[in-house]
Amino acid sequence: MKTRGYLIMSILWMCLIWLLSSMPSKELPRVEIIGVDKLAHFSLYCVWAVLSRLFADSFPKHKTLQSIILLFLLMMAGLDEYHQIFIPGRDVSAYDLLANWSGILFGWFLSPLFWRRRAE
């Protein structure tokens, strides 16, 4: 896929995350299984990191750009968690933020290892 496609997919995924986190709690499905919400946070942010990494890897000589993109992802995860203060029935959770950041770091650093292995 071309660079622009990865960028568009990454932006659309970011919009999906923001949309989901902007929903009042009464509109979200109630799940009674412990940890499922943290898995959802991890998974959503992991996919976003993979899409963003695919875009960033289109510029292999620009390590500064790659670092800026990673910092942007981490910062947006924090901002997304903070903005939930203003959503009815939602609140800020350090555990959700940790799940977000873990998903980002997992997707960012481990997905290239998987791609290299498949290429060999």
Stockholm file with secondary structure:
# STOCKHOLM 1.0

chainA/1-120         MKTRGYLIMSILWMCLIWLLSSMPSKELPRVEIIGVDKLAHFSLYCVWAVLSRLFADSFPKHKTLQSIILLFLLMMAGLDEYHQIFIPGRDVSAYDLLANWSGILFGWFLSPLFWRRRAE
#=GR chainA/1-120 SS CCHHHHHHHHHHHHHHHHHHHTSCGGGSCCCCSTTHHHHHHHHHHHHHHHHHHHHHTTCTTCHHHHHHHHHHHHHHHHHHHHHGGGSTTCCCCHHHHHHHHHHHHHHHHHHHHHHHHHHC
#=GC SS_cons         CCHHHHHHHHHHHHHHHHHHHTSCGGGSCCCCSTTHHHHHHHHHHHHHHHHHHHHHTTCTTCHHHHHHHHHHHHHHHHHHHHHGGGSTTCCCCHHHHHHHHHHHHHHHHHHHHHHHHHHC
//
